[in-house]
Amino acid sequence: MNIQQMMKQAQQMQERLQKQMSELRIEATAGGGMVTVVMNGHKQIQKITIDPEVVSKDDVEMLQDLIIAAINDAHRKAEEALASQMGGLMGGLKMPGM
C-alpha cells in the first residue's frame, strides 16, 4: 500500500468518524433525573431538561450544581464514545510496521 492510499483511507475514516459523532446522542442526568442533558458526539449540548420540582428561587445554587453535574457526565460519556469509535476505526487501518 502506498502513502497516497493510506492518506485517502485515513481521510475516509476521519469523515466517517465525524459523521458518526454528529449523529451520536448522549444523555446524562443528575439529581435522580431532575436535570437531563443531551449532547452530541462533538460535545455540543442539544437539549437540557429541568424538572419543575427542582426549580426554586430559594435554592438556585443546587440547580446550578445539578446542571453542571449533568453536563460533566455527558462530556465524560462523549469522550468514552469517541475513544470507542476511534478504537474501532483504528482496528481497520493497516499501518506498515505496526
MMTF fields as JSON, N, C-alpha, C and O atoms, coordinates in Angstrom:
{
  "mmtfVersion": "1.0.0",
  "mmtfProducer": "UNKNOWN",
  "numBonds": 391,
  "numAtoms": 392,
  "numGroups": 98,
  "numChains": 1,
  "numModels": 1,
  "chainsPerModel": [1],
  "groupsPerChain": [98],
  "chainIdList": ["A"],
  "bondAtomList": [4, 2, 8, 6, 12, 10, 16, 14, 20, 18, 24, 22, 28, 26, 32, 30, 36, 34, 40, 38, 44, 42, 48, 46, 52, 50, 56, 54, 60, 58, 64, 62, 68, 66, 72, 70, 76, 74, 80, 78, 84, 82, 88, 86, 92, 90, 96, 94, 100, 98, 104, 102, 108, 106, 112, 110, 116, 114, 120, 118, 124, 122, 128, 126, 132, 130, 136, 134, 140, 138, 144, 142, 148, 146, 152, 150, 156, 154, 160, 158, 164, 162, 168, 166, 172, 170, 176, 174, 180, 178, 184, 182, 188, 186, 192, 190, 196, 194, 200, 198, 204, 202, 208, 206, 212, 210, 216, 214, 220, 218, 224, 222, 228, 226, 232, 230, 236, 234, 240, 238, 244, 242, 248, 246, 252, 250, 256, 254, 260, 258, 264, 262, 268, 266, 272, 270, 276, 274, 280, 278, 284, 282, 288, 286, 292, 290, 296, 294, 300, 298, 304, 302, 308, 306, 312, 310, 316, 314, 320, 318, 324, 322, 328, 326, 332, 330, 336, 334, 340, 338, 344, 342, 348, 346, 352, 350, 356, 354, 360, 358, 364, 362, 368, 366, 372, 370, 376, 374, 380, 378, 384, 382, 388, 386],
  "bondOrderList": [1, 1, 1, 1, 1, 1, 1, 1, 1, 1, 1, 1, 1, 1, 1, 1, 1, 1, 1, 1, 1, 1, 1, 1, 1, 1, 1, 1, 1, 1, 1, 1, 1, 1, 1, 1, 1, 1, 1, 1, 1, 1, 1, 1, 1, 1, 1, 1, 1, 1, 1, 1, 1, 1, 1, 1, 1, 1, 1, 1, 1, 1, 1, 1, 1, 1, 1, 1, 1, 1, 1, 1, 1, 1, 1, 1, 1, 1, 1, 1, 1, 1, 1, 1, 1, 1, 1, 1, 1, 1, 1, 1, 1, 1, 1, 1, 1],
  "groupList": [{"groupName": "MET", "atomNameList": ["N", "CA", "C", "O"], "elementList": ["N", "C", "C", "O"], "formalChargeList": [0, 0, 0, 0], "bondAtomList": [1, 0, 2, 1, 3, 2], "bondOrderList": [1, 1, 2], "singleLetterCode": "M", "chemCompType": "L-PEPTIDE LINKING"}, {"groupName": "ASN", "atomNameList": ["N", "CA", "C", "O"], "elementList": ["N", "C", "C", "O"], "formalChargeList": [0, 0, 0, 0], "bondAtomList": [1, 0, 2, 1, 3, 2], "bondOrderList": [1, 1, 2], "singleLetterCode": "N", "chemCompType": "L-PEPTIDE LINKING"}, {"groupName": "ILE", "atomNameList": ["N", "CA", "C", "O"], "elementList": ["N", "C", "C", "O"], "formalChargeList": [0, 0, 0, 0], "bondAtomList": [1, 0, 2, 1, 3, 2], "bondOrderList": [1, 1, 2], "singleLetterCode": "I", "chemCompType": "L-PEPTIDE LINKING"}, {"groupName": "GLN", "atomNameList": ["N", "CA", "C", "O"], "elementList": ["N", "C", "C", "O"], "formalChargeList": [0, 0, 0, 0], "bondAtomList": [1, 0, 2, 1, 3, 2], "bondOrderList": [1, 1, 2], "singleLetterCode": "Q", "chemCompType": "L-PEPTIDE LINKING"}, {"groupName": "LYS", "atomNameList": ["N", "CA", "C", "O"], "elementList": ["N", "C", "C", "O"], "formalChargeList": [0, 0, 0, 0], "bondAtomList": [1, 0, 2, 1, 3, 2], "bondOrderList": [1, 1, 2], "singleLetterCode": "K", "chemCompType": "L-PEPTIDE LINKING"}, {"groupName": "ALA", "atomNameList": ["N", "CA", "C", "O"], "elementList": ["N", "C", "C", "O"], "formalChargeList": [0, 0, 0, 0], "bondAtomList": [1, 0, 2, 1, 3, 2], "bondOrderList": [1, 1, 2], "singleLetterCode": "A", "chemCompType": "L-PEPTIDE LINKING"}, {"groupName": "GLU", "atomNameList": ["N", "CA", "C", "O"], "elementList": ["N", "C", "C", "O"], "formalChargeList": [0, 0, 0, 0], "bondAtomList": [1, 0, 2, 1, 3, 2], "bondOrderList": [1, 1, 2], "singleLetterCode": "E", "chemCompType": "L-PEPTIDE LINKING"}, {"groupName": "ARG", "atomNameList": ["N", "CA", "C", "O"], "elementList": ["N", "C", "C", "O"], "formalChargeList": [0, 0, 0, 0], "bondAtomList": [1, 0, 2, 1, 3, 2], "bondOrderList": [1, 1, 2], "singleLetterCode": "R", "chemCompType": "L-PEPTIDE LINKING"}, {"groupName": "LEU", "atomNameList": ["N", "CA", "C", "O"], "elementList": ["N", "C", "C", "O"], "formalChargeList": [0, 0, 0, 0], "bondAtomList": [1, 0, 2, 1, 3, 2], "bondOrderList": [1, 1, 2], "singleLetterCode": "L", "chemCompType": "L-PEPTIDE LINKING"}, {"groupName": "SER", "atomNameList": ["N", "CA", "C", "O"], "elementList": ["N", "C", "C", "O"], "formalChargeList": [0, 0, 0, 0], "bondAtomList": [1, 0, 2, 1, 3, 2], "bondOrderList": [1, 1, 2], "singleLetterCode": "S", "chemCompType": "L-PEPTIDE LINKING"}, {"groupName": "THR", "atomNameList": ["N", "CA", "C", "O"], "elementList": ["N", "C", "C", "O"], "formalChargeList": [0, 0, 0, 0], "bondAtomList": [1, 0, 2, 1, 3, 2], "bondOrderList": [1, 1, 2], "singleLetterCode": "T", "chemCompType": "L-PEPTIDE LINKING"}, {"groupName": "GLY", "atomNameList": ["N", "CA", "C", "O"], "elementList": ["N", "C", "C", "O"], "formalChargeList": [0, 0, 0, 0], "bondAtomList": [1, 0, 2, 1, 3, 2], "bondOrderList": [1, 1, 2], "singleLetterCode": "G", "chemCompType": "PEPTIDE LINKING"}, {"groupName": "VAL", "atomNameList": ["N", "CA", "C", "O"], "elementList": ["N", "C", "C", "O"], "formalChargeList": [0, 0, 0, 0], "bondAtomList": [1, 0, 2, 1, 3, 2], "bondOrderList": [1, 1, 2], "singleLetterCode": "V", "chemCompType": "L-PEPTIDE LINKING"}, {"groupName": "HIS", "atomNameList": ["N", "CA", "C", "O"], "elementList": ["N", "C", "C", "O"], "formalChargeList": [0, 0, 0, 0], "bondAtomList": [1, 0, 2, 1, 3, 2], "bondOrderList": [1, 1, 2], "singleLetterCode": "H", "chemCompType": "L-PEPTIDE LINKING"}, {"groupName": "ASP", "atomNameList": ["N", "CA", "C", "O"], "elementList": ["N", "C", "C", "O"], "formalChargeList": [0, 0, 0, 0], "bondAtomList": [1, 0, 2, 1, 3, 2], "bondOrderList": [1, 1, 2], "singleLetterCode": "D", "chemCompType": "L-PEPTIDE LINKING"}, {"groupName": "PRO", "atomNameList": ["N", "CA", "C", "O"], "elementList": ["N", "C", "C", "O"], "formalChargeList": [0, 0, 0, 0], "bondAtomList": [1, 0, 2, 1, 3, 2], "bondOrderList": [1, 1, 2], "singleLetterCode": "P", "chemCompType": "L-PEPTIDE LINKING"}],
  "groupTypeList": [0, 1, 2, 3, 3, 0, 0, 4, 3, 5, 3, 3, 0, 3, 6, 7, 8, 3, 4, 3, 0, 9, 6, 8, 7, 2, 6, 5, 10, 5, 11, 11, 11, 0, 12, 10, 12, 12, 0, 1, 11, 13, 4, 3, 2, 3, 4, 2, 10, 2, 14, 15, 6, 12, 12, 9, 4, 14, 14, 12, 6, 0, 8, 3, 14, 8, 2, 2, 5, 5, 2, 1, 14, 5, 13, 7, 4, 5, 6, 6, 5, 8, 5, 9, 3, 0, 11, 11, 8, 0, 11, 11, 8, 4, 0, 15, 11, 0],
  "groupIdList": [1, 2, 3, 4, 5, 6, 7, 8, 9, 10, 11, 12, 13, 14, 15, 16, 17, 18, 19, 20, 21, 22, 23, 24, 25, 26, 27, 28, 29, 30, 31, 32, 33, 34, 35, 36, 37, 38, 39, 40, 41, 42, 43, 44, 45, 46, 47, 48, 49, 50, 51, 52, 53, 54, 55, 56, 57, 58, 59, 60, 61, 62, 63, 64, 65, 66, 67, 68, 69, 70, 71, 72, 73, 74, 75, 76, 77, 78, 79, 80, 81, 82, 83, 84, 85, 86, 87, 88, 89, 90, 91, 92, 93, 94, 95, 96, 97, 98],
  "secStructList": [7, 7, 2, 2, 2, 2, 2, 2, 2, 2, 2, 2, 2, 2, 2, 2, 2, 2, 2, 2, 2, 2, 2, 7, 3, 3, 3, 3, 3, 3, 6, 6, 6, 6, 3, 3, 3, 3, 3, 3, 6, 6, 1, 7, 3, 3, 3, 3, 3, 3, 7, 4, 4, 4, 7, 7, 6, 6, 7, 2, 2, 2, 2, 2, 2, 2, 2, 2, 2, 2, 2, 2, 2, 2, 2, 2, 2, 2, 2, 2, 2, 2, 2, 2, 2, 2, 2, 2, 2, 2, 2, 6, 7, 7, 7, 6, 6, 7],
  "xCoordList": [0.863, 0.0, 0.899, 1.819, 0.638, 1.462, 0.901, -0.208, 1.681, 1.322, 0.043, -0.735, -0.192, -1.409, -2.654, -3.668, -2.574, -3.711, -3.963, -5.109, -2.875, -3.023, -3.654, -4.519, -3.233, -3.783, -5.262, -6.069, -5.608, -7.007, -7.851, -8.957, -7.328, -8.051, -8.227, -9.299, -7.186, -7.271, -8.293, -9.042, -8.342, -9.31, -10.738, -11.631, -10.952, -12.287, -12.709, -13.868, -11.766, -12.064, -12.422, -13.34, -11.704, -11.985, -13.367, -14.103, -13.718, -15.04, -16.141, -17.17, -15.927, -16.911, -17.071, -18.187, -15.94, -15.977, -16.719, -17.541, -16.444, -17.126, -18.64, -19.416, -19.052, -20.486, -21.105, -22.185, -20.413, -20.924, -21.049, -22.037, -20.065, -20.093, -21.18, -21.755, -21.466, -22.544, -23.903, -24.792, -24.051, -25.326, -25.514, -26.637, -24.432, -24.485, -25.237, -25.018, -26.11, -26.836, -26.528, -26.783, -25.977, -25.597, -26.507, -26.677, -27.085, -27.974, -27.364, -26.916, -27.355, -26.84, -27.791, -28.43, -27.877, -28.779, -28.045, -26.961, -28.657, -28.159, -29.364, -30.467, -29.132, -30.207, -31.33, -32.502, -30.975, -32.0, -32.943, -34.123, -32.418, -33.235, -33.864, -34.655, -33.526, -34.09, -33.573, -34.277, -32.332, -31.752, -31.234, -30.501, -31.615, -31.161, -30.517, -31.047, -29.362, -28.629, -28.472, -28.118, -28.739, -28.494, -27.403, -27.496, -26.366, -25.202, -24.877, -25.132, -24.321, -23.887, -22.438, -21.813, -21.915, -20.566, -19.489, -18.326, -19.857, -18.917, -18.959, -18.371, -19.657, -19.781, -20.551, -20.299, -21.486, -22.365, -23.686, -24.296, -24.121, -25.368, -26.531, -26.648, -27.382, -28.54, -29.812, -30.719, -29.862, -31.086, -30.78, -29.958, -31.445, -31.403, -32.846, -33.651, -33.159, -34.493, -34.357, -33.554, -35.157, -35.127, -36.51, -37.501, -36.57, -37.832, -38.303, -37.536, -39.536, -40.038, -39.947, -39.889, -39.935, -39.841, -38.527, -38.466, -37.485, -36.176, -35.958, -34.971, -36.865, -36.73, -37.289, -38.481, -36.38, -36.775, -35.857, -34.633, -36.468, -35.639, -34.839, -33.88, -35.239, -34.517, -33.294, -32.453, -33.181, -32.052, -31.519, -31.411, -31.196, -30.657, -29.31, -28.987, -28.537, -27.208, -27.291, -26.459, -28.276, -28.433, -28.751, -28.207, -29.62, -29.971, -28.737, -28.514, -27.951, -26.724, -25.775, -25.178, -25.647, -24.785, -25.285, -24.481, -26.61, -27.169, -26.923, -26.607, -27.066, -26.812, -25.348, -25.053, -24.447, -23.017, -22.716, -21.972, -23.282, -23.046, -23.536, -22.854, -24.707, -25.257, -24.403, -24.153, -23.959, -23.108, -21.775, -21.297, -21.183, -19.908, -20.053, -19.164, -21.158, -21.396, -21.568, -21.045, -22.293, -22.474, -21.131, -20.851, -20.316, -18.995, -18.139, -17.468, -18.163, -17.403, -17.874, -17.061, -19.191, -19.747, -19.379, -19.148, -19.323, -18.922, -17.466, -17.127, -16.609, -15.201, -15.077, -14.292, -15.854, -15.828, -16.304, -15.728, -17.35, -17.872, -16.847, -16.673, -16.172, -15.151, -14.004, -13.536, -13.554, -12.463, -12.868, -12.066, -14.1, -14.603, -14.653, -14.229, -15.169, -15.251, -13.855, -13.624, -12.937, -11.572, -10.915, -10.21, -11.138, -10.58, -11.098, -10.34, -12.379, -12.969, -12.433, -12.178, -12.26, -11.742, -10.273, -9.846, -9.507, -8.065, -7.794, -6.766, -8.694, -8.531, -8.545, -7.959, -9.201, -9.292, -8.171, -8.045, -7.349, -6.255, -5.022, -4.566, -4.491, -3.282, -2.073, -1.855, -1.302, -0.113, 1.126, 1.299, 1.979, 3.179, 4.054, 4.245, 4.572, 5.463, 4.773, 5.442, 3.419, 2.711, 1.895, 1.219],
  "yCoordList": [-1.185, 0.0, 1.234, 1.333, 2.166, 3.366, 4.442, 4.323, 5.473, 6.534, 7.258, 7.658, 7.436, 8.112, 7.308, 7.873, 5.998, 5.153, 5.22, 5.273, 5.217, 5.299, 6.626, 6.657, 7.713, 9.027, 9.106, 9.673, 8.539, 8.533, 7.714, 8.117, 6.56, 5.714, 6.441, 6.386, 7.111, 7.855, 8.977, 9.207, 9.676, 10.763, 10.216, 10.814, 9.087, 8.475, 8.064, 8.23, 7.525, 7.126, 8.337, 8.273, 9.441, 10.655, 11.2, 11.638, 11.174, 11.646, 10.779, 11.29, 9.464, 8.542, 8.827, 8.859, 9.037, 9.325, 10.627, 10.685, 11.663, 12.947, 12.785, 13.343, 12.025, 11.803, 11.03, 11.376, 9.981, 9.186, 10.031, 9.917, 10.874, 11.689, 12.764, 13.142, 13.255, 14.235, 13.603, 14.242, 12.352, 11.65, 11.058, 10.75, 10.899, 10.296, 11.204, 12.415, 10.635, 11.379, 10.74, 9.555, 11.538, 11.078, 11.767, 12.985, 10.979, 11.535, 11.278, 10.171, 12.313, 12.202, 12.922, 13.905, 12.422, 13.03, 13.32, 12.797, 14.159, 14.461, 14.629, 14.937, 14.423, 14.593, 13.59, 13.921, 12.374, 11.353, 11.657, 11.308, 12.307, 12.624, 14.006, 14.354, 14.789, 16.141, 17.054, 17.959, 16.802, 17.552, 16.54, 15.617, 16.715, 15.83, 16.68, 17.714, 16.217, 16.892, 15.915, 14.754, 16.392, 15.615, 16.348, 17.545, 15.585, 16.149, 15.276, 14.072, 15.866, 15.042, 14.622, 15.011, 13.842, 13.337, 14.39, 14.131, 15.573, 16.692, 17.538, 18.618, 17.038, 17.689, 18.998, 19.922, 19.066, 20.222, 19.863, 18.845, 20.689, 20.433, 20.64, 21.686, 19.642, 19.681, 20.051, 20.676, 19.652, 19.867, 19.765, 18.952, 20.592, 20.498, 20.474, 21.333, 19.481, 19.375, 19.481, 18.781, 20.369, 20.577, 20.284, 20.87, 19.374, 19.044, 20.273, 20.817, 20.718, 21.91, 21.799, 22.815, 20.575, 20.387, 20.914, 21.278, 20.956, 21.367, 22.88, 23.415, 23.556, 24.996, 25.734, 25.682, 26.416, 27.175, 28.392, 28.268, 29.57, 30.775, 30.765, 31.521, 29.906, 29.824, 28.914, 28.936, 28.115, 27.191, 27.115, 26.035, 28.264, 28.352, 27.637, 27.02, 27.724, 27.104, 25.586, 25.022, 24.928, 23.488, 23.176, 22.227, 23.963, 23.759, 23.945, 23.163, 24.955, 25.186, 23.989, 23.556, 23.464, 22.303, 21.08, 20.324, 20.876, 19.744, 19.876, 18.892, 21.078, 21.305, 21.02, 20.346, 21.519, 21.273, 19.776, 19.256, 19.091, 17.65, 16.882, 15.978, 17.237, 16.551, 16.827, 15.92, 18.062, 18.405, 17.666, 17.125, 17.641, 16.939, 15.445, 14.835, 14.856, 13.439, 13.183, 12.199, 14.055, 13.915, 14.067, 13.345, 14.989, 15.204, 13.942, 13.522, 13.346, 12.116, 10.993, 10.261, 10.859, 9.828, 10.07, 9.119, 11.337, 11.662, 11.272, 10.753, 11.518, 11.128, 9.617, 9.125, 8.879, 7.419, 6.935, 6.008, 7.558, 7.168, 7.451, 6.644, 8.584, 8.933, 7.928, 7.459, 7.598, 6.63, 5.28, 4.607, 4.89, 3.619, 3.637, 2.68, 4.718, 4.847, 4.862, 4.223, 5.581, 5.648, 4.276, 3.898, 3.534, 2.193, 1.285, 0.497, 1.384, 0.567, 0.933, 0.056, 2.223, 2.654, 2.318, 1.891, 2.504, 2.247, 0.76, 0.385, -0.077, -1.515, -1.883, -2.895, -1.086, -1.38, -0.774, -1.072, 0.074, 0.727, -0.145, -0.508, -0.474, -1.309, -0.406, 0.134, -0.251, 0.59, -0.317, -1.185, -0.116, -0.931, -0.776, 0.332, -1.88, -1.852, -1.738, -1.64, -1.748, -1.617, -2.846, -2.938],
  "zCoordList": [0.0, 0.0, 0.0, 0.812, -0.901, -0.938, -0.009, 0.513, 0.177, 1.124, 0.711, 1.577, -0.587, -1.044, -0.681, -0.269, -0.835, -0.465, 1.036, 1.484, 1.807, 3.266, 3.676, 4.552, 3.055, 3.383, 3.004, 3.74, 1.859, 1.422, 2.389, 2.749, 2.81, 3.756, 5.095, 5.699, 5.546, 6.808, 6.708, 7.658, 5.589, 5.404, 5.41, 6.011, 4.745, 4.725, 6.127, 6.508, 6.894, 8.267, 9.113, 9.931, 8.924, 9.677, 9.33, 10.213, 8.054, 7.638, 8.228, 8.67, 8.237, 8.843, 10.325, 10.843, 11.01, 12.44, 12.718, 13.632, 11.947, 12.132, 11.969, 12.746, 10.962, 10.735, 11.895, 12.375, 12.343, 13.462, 14.719, 15.444, 14.988, 16.194, 16.106, 17.127, 14.907, 14.733, 15.016, 15.578, 14.624, 14.778, 16.174, 16.571, 16.909, 18.244, 19.21, 19.221, 20.01, 21.046, 22.394, 22.606, 23.298, 24.62, 25.62, 25.588, 26.502, 27.522, 28.891, 29.191, 29.713, 31.07, 32.007, 31.631, 33.233, 34.207, 35.509, 35.765, 36.316, 37.655, 38.566, 38.115, 39.847, 40.823, 40.631, 40.808, 40.272, 40.088, 38.936, 38.977, 37.912, 36.743, 36.786, 35.909, 37.785, 37.887, 36.767, 36.318, 36.323, 35.209, 34.204, 34.561, 32.952, 31.88, 30.792, 30.389, 30.33, 29.259, 28.105, 28.308, 26.889, 25.677, 24.902, 24.631, 24.557, 23.889, 22.679, 22.702, 21.626, 20.5, 20.715, 21.702, 19.806, 19.938, 19.797, 20.106, 19.336, 19.244, 20.512, 20.57, 21.521, 22.829, 22.759, 23.532, 21.832, 21.729, 22.403, 22.076, 23.331, 24.048, 23.093, 22.454, 23.004, 22.124, 22.889, 22.341, 24.169, 24.933, 26.43, 26.854, 27.211, 28.671, 29.153, 28.793, 29.969, 30.549, 32.07, 32.686, 32.658, 34.105, 34.656, 34.22, 35.615, 36.263, 37.046, 37.84, 36.843, 37.55, 39.072, 39.765, 39.589, 41.043, 41.617, 42.791, 40.804, 41.301, 41.159, 41.664, 40.484, 40.281, 41.504, 41.806, 42.183, 43.371, 43.481, 43.432, 43.631, 43.751, 45.051, 45.204, 45.981, 47.248, 47.167, 48.066, 46.107, 46.003, 44.57, 43.988, 44.025, 42.672, 42.588, 41.573, 43.654, 43.663, 43.444, 42.734, 44.04, 43.857, 42.391, 41.827, 41.784, 40.384, 39.498, 38.574, 39.77, 39.014, 39.133, 38.147, 40.354, 40.577, 39.811, 39.264, 39.766, 39.034, 37.532, 36.862, 37.014, 35.587, 35.261, 34.274, 36.07, 35.861, 35.927, 35.095, 36.899, 37.042, 35.813, 35.331, 35.314, 34.139, 32.901, 32.107, 32.735, 31.588, 31.679, 30.682, 32.851, 33.015, 32.745, 32.151, 33.173, 32.92, 31.427, 30.905, 30.738, 29.292, 28.577, 27.62, 29.031, 28.435, 28.593, 27.65, 29.776, 30.024, 29.111, 28.547, 28.967, 28.097, 26.638, 25.892, 26.225, 24.859, 24.623, 23.559, 25.602, 25.496, 25.358, 24.547, 26.151, 26.073, 24.706, 24.137, 24.185, 22.873, 21.785, 20.871, 21.875, 20.89, 20.946, 19.909, 22.152, 22.293, 21.723, 21.075, 21.964, 21.445, 19.92, 19.272, 19.348, 17.899, 17.28, 16.253, 17.893, 17.378, 17.418, 16.482, 18.486, 18.599, 17.509, 16.943, 17.207, 16.157, 14.788, 13.962, 14.542, 13.248, 13.088, 12.015, 14.126, 14.03, 13.839, 13.274, 14.299, 14.101, 12.644, 12.262, 11.811, 10.381, 9.566, 8.378, 10.178, 9.451, 9.518, 10.602, 8.378, 8.307, 8.11, 7.025, 9.158, 9.085, 9.025, 9.88, 8.021, 7.917, 9.162, 9.663, 9.646, 10.796, 12.136, 13.165, 12.152, 13.428, 13.681, 14.705]
}
